[in-house]
Amino acid sequence: MVEQVDREQGRIVTAIVIRQLGVYAMANFLLVHGAWHGSWCWQPVVDRLEKRGHRVITPTLTGLGDRSHLLSATVNMDTHIDDVVNAARWAELDDFVLCGHSYGGAVITGVAERIQSRLRAIVYVDALLPVDGQTACDAAGVAPPDGDRWPPVPASRFAIGDPETERWVERMMTPHPVGTITQPLKLTGAVERIPYKAYVLAAKYRPSPFYRLYDRVKGAPGWYALVAESGHHVMLDMPDLVVDVLARAARGTDALDA
């Protein structure tokens, strides 16, 4: 049974999802894509979460995907952080799970500095996890590209398991605004103050900057870390696993099948 949310009527509604293995409260999720991508890359995960009765918000960052017409030299990391903070604000999200893939990890780290008290959990899916003063390029260990737009790399680089999915990703990618990956982040450690933190490493994506980031949090207090036998796009190669990780984060437990 799923009781629908009607915020417009000002009602406070609790949604309960009854599944074969138990009863779980509905959760809110905000998913942030990576470089060259858009909200489109989360669709398999969105479909599965919504089928379970959860609410999912997937903003497209300025200058990318269906907002690629807004790409300019003025778009920077602050712009993308504002995109996500505003998406949460206008969706009236509170006590929600924030998740980022790849470059999106840098964005959600900045978002946590702004709205940490509203986050139930934060999840990094083969994603950047910068420290104070780093840019996204620093966190990835790469030199910044020239110009104000960064052309997509070939989708074959991502080790996507399904050839048709790889061709789809190739078609959908758009240039990324360089200002977002060259602006340093000012961080106070807000991520560490979030009650539940998870990191998913994609084992089949090499060479990869994410192994050292995974090693940094594996075994750290408050972190749940796991390795997925997947290419970089875990949300496309293994959407059920990503859904399970997100659902665990919503419950604040490492138990399977939320």
N, C-alpha and C positions, 0 to 999 in steps of 0.2 A: 504494500500500500504506500503510495506517495502522496502526501498532502502538499499541494502547490503553494509557492510563495507569492504573495500579492502585496508587494511593498507599496504600490501606488495607493492602496486603500489604507495604508498605515497600520496594517495588521502585523503582529508578530506571530509568525507561524513556524512551527517546528515540523520538519519533514522526517519521516521515519521510513527507512527502506528495509523491508523484510526479505531476507535471502535464505536460501536453504541452510546455510551454516550459521545463521544468527540474525540479530537485529542490530542495525548500525544507523547512527544519526547521519542525515544528509550533511555534506560539507561543501564549502565554496573553494574553488581553485582558480588561480590566475596563472596562466602559462605564457612564458615569454620565449619567443623564437631567437635563433642565432643570426649571424651575418648572412646577408644575401637572401634571406628567407622572409616569410610572412606568417600570418596566423594559419595559413593553409597547411603548414607542415604538422600541425597538431591534430588534424581532423580524426585520424583513427583513435587517438586517445580521448578526444572530446566525445566521440560517438559512444565509446564504452563507459565513460564516466556518467554521461547523461542517462544512459540506459540503466545505470545503478541508482539514478535519482539525484545525482549531484548537480551543482550549478558550476558552469565553467565559463570563464572569460578569457579570450585569447586576442589581445590587441595586436595590431600590426604597427611596428615602430615607424616613426617618421622617415620618409625617404625610401621605403622598401615596399615590396609587394604591391598591394592595391593602393598604397600611398607613395609609390615611387615617383609620382609627379612632384612631390615635395622635396626631393633630394636637392640639397644646395650646400655650399661651403659653410653656411651658418649652423647646420645641424651638428650637434655635438653630444657628448655623453649626458650632459644635463637635459638635453631635449628628450632623449630616450628614457631617462629616469622619470621626467615629467609625464611622458606618455603613459607609463605604467602606474604611477601614483594617481594620475587623473582617471585612468580606467577603473582603478579600485574605488576612487572617490565617487564617481558618477554611477557605478554599479552598487554603491553603498555596501561594499564588502567590509566585513570585520571578522576577526578570528578566522582567517582563511589561510590556505596553503599557497605559497608563492613558489613557482618553479621556473627554472631557466635552462635552456639548452645552449651549449657552446658559448658564443659571445654573449648570449643572454644571461650567463652566469655573472658577468661583470655588471650588467644592468641591474639584476635583482640584488646584488650586493650593495649597490648604491641606493636602491629603493629601500632596503632594510634600514638604512641610516635615517630615512625620512619617516617611515611608518612601522618601525619595529614592534611597537606595542600592539599593533593590529594583526600581527602574524602569528598564526598557530604553529606553523612549521615552514621550513624552506628546503627546497630540493634542487640539487644540481645534477643535471643529466649530461654527462660528459662535457662539463662546462668549466669556464674560467672562474677562478676564485681569487681575485686580486687582493693584495694587502695595501695598506695606506700609502698613497703617493704613486702607485702604479697606474699605468694606462692599460687598456685591454691588450695592446701590443706587447707591453712589458710582461703581462701575466702569461701571454701565449709564447713569449720568447721569440718574437718575430720583429723584423724592422718594419716601420710604417711605410706604406706605399706612397708614391708620388701623386700629386694632384688632390682633388677633393672627392673623388669617387674611386672605389676599389672594385674592379671587375670580379665577377664570381670565378672561383676555381672550378675546374671540371668536376661534375658530380661523381665521376668515376673515382675521384680521390677519397670519397667518403666510405668506401667499402660497403655500399648498400647491397643487401642480399638479393633483392629481386630486380632483374634487369628492367622490367616495365616501370617499377618505382623509380629506379635511377633515371630513366628517360624523363619521367614526370618532373622530378626535382630539377633536372637540367633545364627544362622548359620554363619552370616557374621562378628560378632565381633571377635577381636583379642586382645591379651595382649597389655597394654599401657606402654610406657617407663616411669619409675618412676622419672627419672631426670627432666622431664618436669613439674611435679607437686610439686617438692621440691625446685626449684630455685626461689628465691624472684624476684619480678618485681620492676624495678626502674621507677617510674612514676612521671610525672610533671603536670598531669592534662590535657593531650592532648585531651582526650575524651570530656571534657567539652568545648573545643574550636571548636568542630565540629558543624556545623550549626544545624543539625537535629539529634536527638537521640531518639531511641525507645526501649521499653522493653516489652516483651510478657511473661506473667507468665502462667504456666500450672497449672490450678486449681486442676486437679485430681491426680497430682503427690505428694504423701505424704508418709513418711516425706520428706521434701524438704528444702534445704538451700536457695531456690530462693525467698521465700516469703519476707524475710527481705531485700533482695536486691531490689525487686520490691518496697517495702515500702520506701526504701531510695530515689528512683528516682520519685515515683509517686507525681505529683504536682510540681516537681522541674522545674525551668525555662529551656526551650529548650528541655524538655523530653516529649514524648508521651508514656503513659503506658496503657496497657490493659490486661485483664484477659481472657485467652482462656479456654473454658470448654473441656479440653484435658488432656491426659497423657503427660509425659515428652517430647515425640517425636511429638511436634506440627506439624513439617514439614511432618510427615507421617499420623497423625490422622486428621489434618485440613490443608492440603496444600493450599487450596484456601485462607484461612485466612492469612497464612504466605505470600503468593503472594501479597495480598492486602496491608499488612503492608509494605512490601518491596517497592511496587509501590508508596505508600504514601510517604515513605522516599525519594524516587527518586524525587518526586515532591516537597518535603518540606512542605507537608500539611497533616492534619489529615483527610481530606475528603476521603470518600470511593470510590472504583471503579476507580483506576488509570489505 
